[in-house]
Amino acid sequence: MPAKTIKADSAAEAYLTLLKDRDVDYLFGNAGTDFPSIIEALSKSVAGQSSSPTPMTVPHENLAVAMAHGYYVATGRLASVMVHVNVGTANAICGVMNASRENVPILMTSGRTPLTEEGFDGSRSLYIHWGQEMFDQGGVMREMVKWDYELRNAKQIETIVDRAVTVAMTEPRGPVYLSLPREVLAENPGEFTFQSPTRRVAARAASADANALDEAAEILAAAENPLIITASMGQNRAAVPALESLAERFAIPVITYRPRYVNISSDHPMHLGYEPGAYLPDADAILVLDCDVPWIPSLHKLNPDAKVIHLGADPLYENYPVRGFQCDLGIRGSSGTSLPLLEEAMASREKSAKGRIDARRAKIAGIKGDQAAANQTRIEKIASGAAAMDNSWVAHCLNQVKQDEDILVSESQLALGNMAIREPGSFFGTSPSGGLGWGLGAAHGVKLGQQDKRVFCVVGDGSYMFGNPTPAHFVSAAYNLPVLTVIMNNKMWGSVRKATLGLYPDGAASSANQAPLTYLDPAPEYHKIVEASGGYGEEVEDPAELQAAIERGLKAVDVDKRQAVINVHTTYDDAAAIADAKR
């Protein structure tokens, strides 16, 4: 049995050495008084005296978690976050919830207030050590993580770390939480021996049941109007060509509803856009593929004869308290391995379905043509001055400069129908939990993981403020992570406004000049915040100037190797918001 033995002056040193051995590359940290042993061990590592993940100083907990989130979706590699006791844990919960709902693994850790008042290395020595203790610190995180524990002594380190890593990386993946008491971190084990490589690995993804896949094949092949709805399948990039092959071969249209990844190329002949509502009444078979919310029951009505199939690592989303979507067939299995098997099962039925396949192919081509024409008409209206600058124009201008290999991170209502998003791994969208402040941190985590790629970050003005811009711009400058950020600034909480108008379209808020708790006016000069960290900032009010402004921002990123922010003043259309709220 292979083993390594190191001299460790503290349990913290042993812990960090083991993380590095388990392929944890980065530790995103927001430090507190519980960190002395961690900082001492990291200092030894920087001096070449030990081994550890690369430490990243991140001056806000939510930003740190978002960076770990972004790093994972860009690379598929687990990162660790460490924050300060209960106060840091509480600050991080928004980011952890985002990761949880998107099945993103993060090794979330925090310090733990010293348990002892005296007598041990690391015992309480500061006034705050009494006020910061909780009866159950892990309870703050428990609902949002797959597993939580507290390290009790140095002899547990290998068992506990391996448990955390394997649970996090086993499908369905997700964050785990470990608290690290100060006395335990300060223990001096003298020597630390551990298995390397580990004999504890993540469980393999479940294989879909062959009989269930055959049943699904029969339902889809026999349907006149089958439909596929997905949101997150593209987290597994190997699944994208499998979906494209299945959809093309059998002419099954695909809706990517509130997408978080590139699930299918935007110009694939079977991609019908981002809204399912218009197609649900006619669909007689629906494959829900890695999608937590395939439609809104209060807005969208199904064909009463439709058969609905849910396929994914967790097809019923068992950690959601309420999720009552029709499910005639549920199949547990990885999309990457299941979709080729599903296509194979449908192959024997292809000949008998040829007439239906050919008819759908022609019909879908016509719908895509109509969609493209409608999008173009909107762009022409803005270009001519007949309509104000909105999210579709921002998307259009980005599309003129963005290349296929560039990466777009969006925490916004960017009009994706006006963009070409083709390559798997080139788009990442907001978690379904909608915890604001994700975009800036995620974009910098993506850039850290893909330093050879250009990264665009599109956020709303509210999301930008929640993203802790000063810490985010600090991180960008400190670690040479130049990102181009575009702020769609409509001076309001757009989602709040839309939700209000959706429920009260003719209410008092609809006619108010500025409804309470909705407007962000007077707007700060957001583009100047980045300048404090040496970045490039520019404000745009004229639609005709936007593309050139984006190009100047890219020059700052590409040539000057510094971050850039383009603050774009966009309009908000109440009528469009009401229509969108009903889709």
N, C-alpha and C positions, 0 to 999 in steps of 0.2 A: 504494500500500500504506500504510494508516494506521499511524502510528508516534507514540510519545511519547518525549521525552527529558527526563530529570530530572538534577539535580545530586545525586550520591550520594557521601557522605563515606566510605562503606564498602560492601563487597559485601553485608553484612547489610542495609543500608538498601535496596539495589537488590532483594535477595531478598524482603524484606517488602513493598515496593511492588508487586512483581510478583504476590505471593500475593493481595493485595487486588484488583488488577486482574483476577485470575482467579477472582474471586467466592469466595475463602476468607474467611469473615467473622470467624472466631475462631482464636486461637492459645492452646491450653491448654498452659501451661508449668510445668515443674518445673526450676528453674534450677540451674546449677552454674558452675564457674570457666571453662567454655568459652563462657559467655554474654555477656561484656562488650560485644561489638559488637552483639549482638542487643538488649541492654538499652539501649544508647546510641541505637540506631535507634528502638526503641519509645518512648523518652523524647522524641525529636524528633517522633514522630508524635503523641503525647499533647499536645505543645506546639503542634501545628498546623503543623509545619515539614516534614512528610512524610506519607506514607500507609502504613498497615499494617492487618492484621487486628486486631481488638480483643484485647488480651492479657488472659488469665485466669490468675491465680496459683492453682495447684492443688498442694497440699503432698504429693501422692503420685502416682507415675507411673501405677499401675493405675487410680486414680480419674480421672486426666486422660484416659486412653484410653477409659474407660467413658463419660465425659461427651461426648467426640467421637462415640462410638457412638450414644449417646442423641440427640444433636443431629441426626445424620444421619437416623435412623429417624423423627424427628419432623418434619423439614423437607425431606429429600432433598438437602441441601446438604453439601458436603465441608468438613470442618474439619481443622485441623492440630494436631498435638501435637509439642512439643519437650521432650526430656529430656536429662539430663546423661550424656554419654559412655557407656562400657560399663556402668557400674553402674546408671544410669538405664534404659538399654536392657534390661538383664536384668530389672529390676523391672517393666517394661512388658509383657513378653512374654505374660503371662496374658491381659491385656486385648486384645492384638493377636491372639492365638489365637481369642478369642471373636469378634472382628470378622471374621477370616478364614473361620471356619466358617459365619458367617452372611452372607457376601458383603456386608459393610459397608465402604465405602471410607473410609479415613483416610489423610491424609498424615502418616505417622509419621516424625519426624526426631529426630536427636540431635546434640549436639555431638561433636566428635572431638578427642581428645587432640592437642595440637600435635605435628606431625610433626618439627619442627626444634627443636634445642636452643638455638639463638641465631641472630641475623641478620635476623629478620623481625618485623614487627609481629604480635603474637600468639604468638611463640615461647615455649617453656617458661619459666615463671617461678615455679613452685610445686613443692614437693616431690612432690605427688601426680601430677604430669604424667608421671613415669616409670612409676609403679606402675599407672596407669590405662590404659596403652596396650595394645591387643590386636593380634595379627597380622591378624585378620580380624573386625572388629567387626560387619560386616554379616552374618557367618555366624550370629550369635546369632538374627537375625530371618529369615534367608533362607527357611526352610521355611514360614513363616507369612505371607509377603507375596507379591504378584504380581511385584514388581520391586524391586530394591535397587541403590543406587549411592552413590558418594561424590563430592561436588562438588569438582572439582580446581582451578578458578580462576574468577574473576569473569566472564570472557567466556562461560562455559558456562551462566550462570544461567537465561536464558530457555529454552534447549533442554532443560535438565535439569528445570526446574520444569514445563514443559509436558508433558514425557514422563511425569513422575510423576502429574500430574493426569489426563491422558488415559487412562493405563493403569488408574489407580484407578477411573475412572468408566465404563470399558468393560465390558459384560456378559461373563461374570459379574463383578460388581464386587468390590472387595476392597482391603485396605490395601496401601500401598507404603511403602518405607523409604529415607530419604536421610540420610546422615551429612554433617556440616558442620564441617570442620576449622577450628580457631580462626584459623590464619593466613589461610585463604581468606576467612573472614568479615571479617577486619580489613583486607583489601585496599582500597585507595582507587581506584576506577575513574574518579573525577572526574565523568564523565558516563555515564549508562546509558540506552541507547536500546532500545526494545522495541516489538513490534507490539501495537496495541490497537484493536479487539479481536483476540484471538489468531487465527491461521490454522491452529492445531492443535487439533482437537476430538476428543472421544471417539468411538469407532466405534459406529455404531448397532447395536441389538440384532438378532440373527439372526431372519429370518422363517422360520417353520416350513414345511417342505416340504408342498406341497398334496397330493401323492400319499400321503404319510405320514399326514396328517390325515384323508384319505378312508378309509384303511385303519383308522385308529383309530375313525372314525365307524361303520364296518361292524361292528367288534368290539363296540362299546358298544351299538349299536342292536339287535344280534342276541342280546345276553345276557339271560338271565332275571333274574339278580341282579348287575348291575354295581355297582361301588363306587368311590368317589373317596377317596383318602387324601392329605392335604396337611399341611404344617407352616408353610411360609414364603411361600406364594403371595401373601399379603396385604401383603408388603413393597411390592409394586406395587398401590397402592390401586385403580387403575383396573380391576384384574383381579377385584376382589371382586364387583361387580354382574354381571360376565360369568359367573363361576362360579355365582352365585345363579340367574341366568337359565337356564343349562344344566341345573343340577341340578333346578330346579323343573319345567321343561318336560318333561324326560324321566324324572322321578321317580328320580333316581340319588342314593342316600344319600351323605353326605359325613362322613368322620371327620377331625377335626383333631388329629392325633397329636403330642403334645408341642408345641403351637402356639407360635410366636413372634410372631404377628400375628393380627389379625382377618382370617381368611380367608373366613368366611361368618358371617352373623349367628347368634348362639347360639339364637335362637328361630325361625330359618328352618325351614320344615316338613321340609326334607331334611337338616338337621344332626342327626346321630345321636350326637354327643358326641365323646369324646376317646380311646376305646380301640378298636382294630380287631379284637381277638382273637375276639370272639363272632361276627363277620360274615365272617371270612376263609374258613372251611370251605365256606360256601355260595356265595361270590362266584365267578362264572365269567368275569368281566372286571373288571380293576382298573386304574384310571387313577391312577398315582403322580404327583402334581403338585407340583413344587418341594418335594420331601420327601427328605431324605437317608436316613432310616431309617424306612421305612413300616411295618415290623413287626420283631419279634425272632425270628429263625429258630429259636432254641433253645426258644422258648415258643409261637410261633404257627405253625400249619401251614396251608398253602394247599390249596385245592381243586386236585387234580392236573391237572384239565382247564382251569384258569383261564388266560386270556391276560392278561399284565401289560404295560401301556404306561407308559413313563416320559417325562414332558414337562417341560421347563424350559430355562433358559439353559445349564445344564450338567447334563443329565439323568442322567449317569453319575457325577457328582461325582468328576471325574478327579483331584483333589488328595487324595482319601482313599486311603490305602495299600491297604486291603482293603475292598471293598464288593461282595458277590457275589449280590445280589438278582436273582431271575428277571427277565428283560427280553426279552419277545417283540417289542417295538417301542419303539425309542428315538427321541424327536423333540426336536431342539434348536430352541428358540424361546421368545420371551417369552410368559408366560401371558396378559398383557394383550391381546396381539394374536392369540394362537393360539386362545384359548377361543371368541371370537365366530366364528372361522372353523370351529372344530370343531362348534359348534352349527349353523352354516349347512350343513355337510356332513351332519349328522344329520337335518336337516329333511326331506330327500327320503325318509327311512326312517321318519319318525314315524308315518305312517298304518299301516304294516304292523306296527309295534310297539305299537299303541295298547292292545291287550289286556294285554300285559305291563306297560306303563306304569301303567295303571289299577290293576292288582293290586298292584304295588309301592307305589303311593301309599297305598292303604288299609292295607297291612301296616306301612309306616313310621309312619303316624299312630298305630297301636296301640303300636308300640315306644316312640315318644316319650311317649305317655301313661303307659306303665309306668315309664319313666325319671323322669318328673316326680313320680309317686307315690312312688317309692323315695326320691328326694331329700327330699321333703316329710316322709316318715316319719322319716328321720334327724334332720331339724331339730326335729320335734315331740318326739322322745325327749330331745334336749338341752335344749329349752325346759322340759320337764317335770321335768328332773333325773334322768331314767332313763339318761342317757349323759353322759359328760364332754365338756368343750369341746374341739373338734378343728378341723381346717382347714375343714371344711364349715360350721361355725358362724361362723368368721371371715368366710368368703365370704358367707354369708347376711347378716350384719350390715353388711358393706361394701355389699352390694347394696341395702340399705334406704336408704342415704344417697347412693350414687354415682349421678350422672346420666349419660345416654348420652354427652354431650359431654366428660365427664371422662376422664382418661387413667390407665390402670392399668399400672404397671411391676411385674412379678413375677419375683423370683428366689426361688422357694419352691414348695412342693407344694400351693398353694392349690387348693381344690376348685372348679374353674371351672364344673362342672355346676350349682353353686348360685348362679351369677351370670348376669346378662343383659349380654352384651358384643356390642353391635350395630354400632357405627359403625366403618368402616375408620379405622385410625390411633388407636384408643382403647385398644389393648392391645399391650404389648410384653413378650415372655417371654425366658427365658434362652437363650443360644446353645447349640447342641448340644455344644460342647466342654466346657461346664459349668465354666469357670474361675471360681471363687468370687470374690465382691467386685464383681460387675458391677452389681447392682441399684441401690445408692445412687448411684453415679456416673451410670448411665444415666438415672435419674429426674431428676437435676439437669440433665443435658444436654437431656432432653426439655422440662423446664420452661424452660430458656433458649431453646429453639426455639419454644415455645408458651406465652408468658408470660401469655396471656389465659385459659389453661385451668388447671383444678385437676388436680394430679398426685398420685396415690396410689402409694406404693411399698410392696410387701409382700415381706418377706424373712424367712428363717429366722434363728435366733439365730447360727448359725455363719456364714451369709452376711453378717449385719450386722457381725460382727467382721472378716471378711475385707474388707469394704467400706471399711475405714479410716474409721470413723465420726467421729473427731475432725477430720481434714481435710475430710470431706464436710460436716459441720455448719459448719465454718469457711467453706467455699465458699458454702453457702446463706445465711449471714449477710452475708458480704462483698459478694455480688452480688445480694442481694434475690431469692432463689429459694426461696420457701417451699413445701416439700413435706410432705405427711402420710405418715409412715413407720409401718407396722404391722409389728411383729416377732412372728412366731409362735415363741414360746419354749418348746421342749420339752426344753431342757437336754441336747441331744445332737446329734450328726451324724446326722440322720434317714436320709439316703441311705446312709450307711455301715452303719447298723444294718439297714436293709432289705436291702442287698446281702448282708450276713452271714447274715441269716435265710433269704434266698432260697437260699443255697448249703448252709447247715447249719441247717435248720429245727428239728432236735432236738439240736443240738450244745451244747457247753459254754457258748458265748456266749448261747444262747437262755435259759438258766436262771440266768445270772449276774446279780446285782443291778446291777452296773455293769461291762459288758464293757470291756476295755482299749481305749484310743484312740477311744472312741465318745462318752462322756458329757462334757458341758460343765457340770459341777456341782462346786462352787457357782456359780450363775449370777450374773454382775455385775448391778447395777441399771442396765440399759441405758438406761432412760428418763431417768436423771439426766445422761447424757453430753451430751444435747442442751441441757440447761439451762446448761452452761458456755458455749454460744454464743448464749444469749438465747432459746432455744426453749422450747416447752411439752412436758413429759413427764408420762406417767401410766402406772401399772401396773394391769393388770386380771387378776383371778383368777376372778371370778364371771361366768358366761356372761350372766346377766341385766343386767350392768352394761356389757357391751362396746359396744353400739350407742350408748349415751349418751356413753361415753368417746370414741368415734370422732367424735361430733358436737362434743364439746368441743375435740378436736384440730382439726377443720375450722373452728371459730370462731377459733382461734388463727391458722390459715392465712388464712382469708377476711377476717376483721375486723382482727386485730392485725398481719397481714402478717408472721408469723414461722413458722418451721418447727415441726413437732410430731412426737413419737414416742409411739406407744402400744405398750407392752410387754405382750403377751398371753400368759399362761401356758396352753399347750395340752397335751393329753395325747398319748401315743404308744401306739398299739394294736399289739402284736406280731402278732396274728392278721390284722389288716387289712393290716399291712406285708407279711406273707408272701403274702397274696392278691394284693396289688398287685404284688409282685415277680414273680408268675406271669402277669400280664396282658400 
